[in-house]
Amino acid sequence: MNRNEAKERATQLVGKMTLEEKASQLLFNSPAIERLGIQEYNWWNEALHGVARADIATVFPQAIGLAATFNPALIKEVGDIISTEARAKHNENQRLHDYDIYKHLTFWSPNINIFRDPRWGRGQETYGEDPYLTSQIGKGFVKGIQGDGEYLKAAACAKHFAAHSGPEKLRHGFNAEVSMKDLHETYLPAFEKLVKEGEVEGVMGAYNRLNGDPTCAHPYTMGKVLFEDWKHKGYFVSDCGAICDFHQSHKITKTGAESAAMAIKAGCNINCGDAYKNILKAVEEGLITEADIEYNLIKAYTTRFLLGEFEEKPPFADIPFDIVDCDEYKAKNRDVARKSLVLLKNDNLLPLDKNKIKSVAVIGPNANSVNVLIGNYCGTSSEYVPVINGIRKAVPEARINYALGADMIEVKLNHYDGHHYNCSNAISAAEHSDVAVVCVGLDSTVEGESNWVHNDYIDDGDKTCLGLPESQLRLIDSVCSANDNVIIVMMAGSSVDFGDTAAAKAKAIIQAWYPGAQGGNAIADLIFGEYSPSGKLPVTIYKADAQLPDFTDYSMNNRTYRYYEGEPRFPFGFGLSYTEFAYSGAEIKSNTDNEITVKFSVTNKGKIDATATTQVYAHYTHSSIKTPAFQLCGLSTDFIKAGETITAEVKIDKYWIKAVNDKGERVEPDGEIAIYIGDHQPDKLSEKLAPHPSIKITL
C-alpha cells in the first residue's frame, strides 16, 4: 500500500466519525469505535535496543553500544530482528485481544538527540556525540524497523525533536537557547536525514522549549523546517506530558484547552499524556475547528493503515511467536555485542591464552550484575550472561576468584563503612590469580531518565562529575597494586573516566557500555581472542577534571570532538584491534555536484583476520566561517584476512563537508578541505595512540 492510498482510506474512515470520536482518537491511548470496526489502539511502544517493556525479547546492547559498531548495515539487521519479534508478539496480542500499552507497532525509537554533554543520564539512549554517525546508525535502525515491503513492518519514531539533552531535572520547564548555526550544524542534521532519506514514520517532540517556544508546537522547527522544508509525511507525537507542560511549567498558555489547541494548530497529531482530553473544550471556545482535528487525525490514521491494521488478512501474520529470543537471534546478539566493545588499551596482554590461564579474579560491582547488561528502555531476555559467567564458560578449568570489591556508589553509614573490607577481599582475589578482570562503571538505576535519585554523584539521573565514583577508583588502585595483569572493563552508558591509575597501570582497558543479554559472552570472547575487536568510541572520554561548559549551556563551543579545546583521555572514533591496518593509495574516484567517492587500499598487517572500521573525516583550512576541528563524513567496515590488502570505496555526501554559517545555511567553505582516511580520527592524540596514521587527500 502506498501512502496516497493509505491517506485516502484514512480520510474516508475519519469522515465517518463524530466530532467526539475524532477527538478521542488523537490520544495515545485511543479507545475503540466498535460501530466502525476500530479496535482500541495504544500508540506507546518502545524498541530502543529490542522490543521493550513487554516481557520476552532479544535484548541487544544499549543504543550507545550499537553506535560503537560504526556499522549502519549491522544496525539495520538489528532493527529487522526487532521488528520481526514485534510482529510475532503483536500477532499473539491480537489473537488474545490484548490492546494495552506496549502491544502495538508504533515504536518510539530511535533517540537521535546529540550526546553533547557526558553528564546527561539519557545519553546512553543515543548514538553518541556526532551528527553524521547518529544519522547513519539511525537510518540503518529505521530501515530495519520499517522494512521495505508494501506495508510498514513497524513504525519507527525519531525523538526528541529537536534540541534536547538534559538536564533531566529541568526538562519540563527548561528553555534551550541554541544559535541557528548550532541548530543546523549539530542538532537538526540527524533528524533531517532520517526524515528525508530514512523516511522515518514518526517524529516525537521534546519537553523543553527551544529559544522560547515549546518544541511540541514550535513554529520554526515544526512548521518551517519539518513540515515545509523537509516535507515530513508521517505523524508527529508529543513526549509524554509535554503538552500539559505548556501551561503547567512553561507558562506559555493558561489552560489545558489553550495548550491542546496550540499543539493541534502546530501539527502535533498524537498526544502522549492527557492534554488532548481538552480538545472538545478548545472547539467550544473557538480555539480550533473540527477541520483542524481531522487534519491531524488523517495523518495518524494514515500510519495505522500503512501498518496494515485494517486489512482482512494483516501483513506479517505468519511470523511465529517462537522466533522471539530464539537461538539464531541470541547468536546474532552475541555478534553485535562483540562489535560494540571498544579496546582502549592493550599492553601486550590481550588476547589471553586459555591454555595458560589457571586462575582469574573477576572483581567489581558490575562483575556479577545482570542489571548492567541491559540499560534502560529494555525487554526481558530468557538468558542473561554476566561477565563472570562469560569468563567461567570461556575457561571452565580455571579457578574463578570473585569479589564485589566496592559498591557502585559509596554510601557512608555513621557506624560502618564496609568498602575497605570489600577492597581487602578484592586484593586477596587479585593476589591469588594469574589475571584480574575489574568490572567497574554504572548501570541504568544510577544514570538514566529522570529518576529522583540524588547524591554526591547523581542528580536526578544525570552525573555530577566525569569520573568514576571514589569507591571504584579505590578498588582499581587496590587491584592494580595486587596484580600486574589487570584488565579494566568499563560498563557505562556514557563517557566515564577511570582515573590515572587505570590509565597508567592497567594492562588492558575495554569499554563495554551496557552490552545486552549476551554481554558476558562477548566480553570473554574479546579477552580470550575469539575475535579481534573493531568497535570505536561514539563519544569523547574526557579526563575527570576536564573543564566543560555549564550543563545548561547548549552552545557547542568546547563540546565534543568537533569543538573541544583540551586533550581528552581517549578521543572520539578511537578503538584498537588485535591487528594493524595500514591505509594507502587514496584517490578521488568521482566528484559530482552532490557526492564525492574516495578510493583507497587497506592492508591487514597482522596475523589475525579482522574487521577494519574505516572512518573518513573532513578538515577545513583557512575558513572564514567557524568549522569543526574535524567532521566525520564517511564510514566503511571491511573484514580483511591476515596479510591481505583490499580496495575500498566510501561515498561522501557533500552535505556533510559544507560549512554552516551564522544563519544556519550550508554553504561552500572558502579555503581547502582535507579528507583524512583511517581507522581513527586524525587528531593529535589518536595519531599518537593508533598504530598507523591516517592518509590525506586535499580537495
Buried (B, 14 or more C-beta within 10 A) or exposed (E): BEBEEBBBBBBEBBEEBEEEBBBBBBBBBBBEBEEEEBBBBBBBBBBBBBBBBBEBBBBBBBBBBBBBBBBBEBBBBBBBBBBBBBBBBBBBBBEEEEBEBBBBBBBBBBBBBBBBBBBBBBBBBBBBBBBBBBBBBBBBBBBBBBBEEEBBBBBBBBBBBBBBBBBBBBBBBBBBBBBBBBBBBBBBBBBBBBBEBBBBBBBBBBBBBBBEBBBBBBEBBBBEBBBEEBEBBBBBBBBBBBBBBBBBBBEBBEBBBBBBBBBBBBBBBBBBBBBBBBBBBBBEEEBBEEEBBBBBBBBBBBBBBBBBBBEEEBBBEEBEEEBBBBEEBBEBBBBBBBBBBBBBBBEEBBBBEBEEBEBBBBBBBBBBBBBBBBBBBBBBBBEBBBBBBBBBEBBEEBEBBBBBBBBBBBEEEEEEEBBEEBBEBBBBBBBBBBBBBBBBBBBBBBBBBBBEBEEEBBBBBBBEBBBBBBBBBBBBBBBBBBBEBBBBBBBBBBBBBBBBBBBEBBBBBBBBBBBBBBBBBBBBBBBBBBBBBBBBBBBBBBBBEBEBBEBEBBBBEBBBBBBBEEEBBBBBBBBBBBBBBBBEEBEBEEEEEEEBBBBBBBBBBBEBBBBBBBBBBBBBEEBEBBBBBBBBBBBBBBEBEEEEBBEBEBBBBBBBBBBBBEEBEBEEBEEEBBBBBBBBBBBEBBBEBBBBBBBBBEB
